[in-house]
Amino acid sequence: MINVLNVGVLCNGAQLVEDNGKYQIVGDPTEGSLLTAAAKTGVLKKDKEKEFSFIDEIPFDSNRKKMTIIRQNNGKIIAFVKGAPDVMLHDCDAIEKNNQIFQLTNADKGEIFKINDTLTSGRVAQITVFNLIYVCIIIFSR
């Protein structure tokens, strides 16, 4: 879960701003909810941005259905990507389970789509602010 929160923080255009002990989201509310969830677990955007310096961004758009922020850490260029489940699953070929990386199978994809359908259908969708974010981390060595 921490990896998802890290990507949710590092691939995020919103800010949490403190004013007299209260925090306010500046920017997209969904992205702000990611920052809030991460902050509650101790993952802070300001700390992560020091660790992973910003290089470039490809903003979300409705045709691409994903957002990419490129950062650098310890000599590695890393693309943090988040977006629509169908697009992300098409782009990814691996999945992390129990802190290990495995080949993403059609069965895995089916299970992910099933979970996503459950979270976005009927009554659940009305109470779900943040359902699932699928992330791809692509690392390029210099």
N, C-alpha and C positions, 0 to 999 in steps of 0.2 A: 504494500500500500504506500510506503514511503516513496518508492520510485514513481508511482502515479502522481503523488503530491508534488514531488520535485519537478516533474514535467509540467504539471498544472501551474506551478509557480513560475518556472522559467520560460514557458511559452504562454505569456499572459501580458496583456496590455493594460490591465486595471491596476489600481493602487488602493491600499488601505491607508487612510489618513487618520491620525489620532488628533482629536480636539477635545481638550478638557476631560481626558479619560474615556472618551467614547470614540469608537472607530466608525468611519464612514467610507463607503465604497465610492471611488472615483473611477468611472468608466463603466464597462459592460457589467450588469448585475450577475450574470452567470460566471464570468471570469472572477468577479469579486467574491462569489461564493467559494470558488476554488481557493482563493487567497485566505479566506476566513477559515475554511476547513484545515488548510495547511498550517496556518498560524496556531490553531488550537492544538496541533500536535508538535509545535515547536519548530516547524519549517517556515522560516521567514524569508520573504522575497529579497529584502535588502541584504541578508547574509548570503543567499544563494547567488545573487547577482555579483557579489564580490568574488565568489568562487568560480563562477562561469561568466566571463566577460562577454558582452554583447558584440556581435559582428554585423549581423544583418537580419532583416525580417521580410518574410513574404506574408502579407496580411491575409486573413480569411476573406474569401469571396464566394458567392453562391455557385459559381461554376466549378471551382476547384474543391469546395467543401472541406477545406482544411486550412490550418495556419501553421507556419513554420518560423521558428526563430533559431538563428544560427549563433552559437556561442563557442568560446574557446576555454579549455581547461587543461592544464598540464601538457601543453603542446598538441592537444587533440582538438580538432574542429568537430563540433557536435551539432547536429540538426535535431531540435526538439519539435515534434509535430503532434498536433491534436486535430481531430475533426470527426466527420460523420462516420459511423461504424462501417458502412458498406465501403466507403473509400479507404479507410484505414486498413480494413481487413484485406482489401485487394493489394495494398502496398506492402503489407508485412508478411514475412515468411517464418517468423519465430514468435514464441510465446514464453513468458516467464511463469513457472509454476513452482511454488515452494523454494524460491530463490535459485532456481536452475532454469537455464534456457533450453527449450525444446523446439523442434520443427513444428510449425503451425499446420495442423492437419485439417482436412475438410470436416472431420468430426468436431474439432475445436471450434472452427468457424460456425458450424451449425449450433453448437451450444451457446456461443456468444450471441448469435442472432436471436436464439430462443430467449435468453435472459433479457436482451435489449427489448424484444417484443413485449415481454411480460411487464417490464418497467415503463414502457411507453403506451400501454393500452389501457383503456377504460379508466376506472377509478384511481388506479395507481398513478397514472400520468398527472392527475389533478393535484396530487400531494407530493409528487417528486419534483424537486427543484433541480437536482443534479443527478441524472441517472448514471450513465457510464461514459467515461471518456476513454477512448482508445488512443494509445500513444505508441509512437515509433521513435526509437532513439537510433540515429544513424551516426556512427563514429568514423571520422576520417583521420588517419595519422598523417602528420607532416613529414 
